[in-house]
Amino acid sequence: VKAHTSAWPFQEPVDTSDVHDYLDVISDPISLREIEERLDAGFYKTKKMFVADLERMCNNCMTYNKSDTTFFKAATVFGPSNPGRKRFVLRL
């Protein structure tokens, strides 16, 4: 997932010192870094749990950003509305 060309906005948590209102809009943030840490710690007991965090990451991005931004467009690659997402996740 991290190596995917559309994963660049999700590598690290949103820097709230730069994006001051992010936590006013997003109550449960997550990034690929946290997802990787959860994988390493054995947190995910099922693929469904893993996919739920990916979807939350994308939904957060699409909630905060306007649809014409590169951030929003990157989120649609991993998001639940992408019909190719299932094929992508199944390769994991």
C-alpha positions in Angstrom: 0.0 0.0 0.0 2.7 2.5 1.0 4.5 2.0 -2.4 1.4 2.8 -4.4 1.7 6.0 -6.4 -1.4 7.5 -4.8 -0.3 6.8 -1.2 1.9 9.8 -0.9 -0.6 12.0 1.1 -1.2 9.2 3.7 2.4 8.2 4.6 2.5 10.3 7.8 -0.2 11.8 10.1 -1.6 15.1 9.1 0.6 17.8 10.7 -1.9 19.7 12.8 0.6 22.5 13.4 0.2 23.3 9.7 -3.4 22.2 9.3 -4.8 24.0 12.3 -8.5 23.0 11.9 -8.0 19.4 11.0 -8.9 18.0 14.4 -12.0 20.3 14.4 -13.2 18.4 11.3 -11.7 14.9 11.8 -12.3 13.2 15.1 -10.5 9.9 14.5 -7.4 10.5 12.3 -5.2 7.7 11.0 -2.3 7.4 8.5 -0.4 4.7 6.8 2.3 5.0 9.5 -0.2 4.1 12.2 -1.7 1.3 10.1 1.8 -0.1 9.6 2.5 0.1 13.3 -0.8 -1.7 14.0 0.2 -4.4 11.4 3.6 -4.8 13.1 1.9 -5.1 16.5 -0.5 -7.7 15.4 -3.5 -5.5 16.0 -5.4 -6.6 12.9 -7.1 -9.9 13.6 -9.0 -9.9 10.3 -8.6 -8.3 6.9 -11.9 -6.5 7.6 -10.3 -4.6 10.5 -7.4 -3.6 8.2 -9.7 -2.5 5.4 -11.8 -0.5 7.9 -8.7 1.6 8.8 -7.9 2.1 5.2 -11.4 3.3 4.6 -11.3 5.6 7.6 -8.1 7.1 6.3 -9.7 7.8 2.9 -13.0 9.0 4.3 -11.1 11.4 6.6 -9.3 12.7 3.6 -12.4 13.1 1.5 -14.3 14.7 4.3 -11.6 17.3 5.0 -10.5 18.1 1.4 -12.5 19.4 -1.6 -13.2 17.0 -4.4 -11.0 18.9 -6.9 -7.8 18.5 -4.8 -5.1 16.0 -5.4 -5.6 14.8 -1.8 -9.2 13.9 -2.4 -8.4 12.2 -5.7 -5.6 10.1 -4.1 -8.1 9.0 -1.5 -10.5 7.7 -4.1 -7.9 5.1 -5.2 -8.0 3.4 -1.8 -11.6 4.4 -0.8 -14.7 2.3 -0.6 -16.2 3.8 -3.7 -13.4 2.6 -6.0 -14.5 -0.6 -7.7 -10.9 -1.6 -8.2 -10.2 -1.3 -4.4 -11.4 -4.8 -3.7 -8.9 -6.3 -6.2 -6.2 -4.0 -4.7 -6.9 -5.1 -1.1 -7.2 -8.8 -2.0 -3.6 -8.7 -3.2 -2.3 -7.8 0.3 
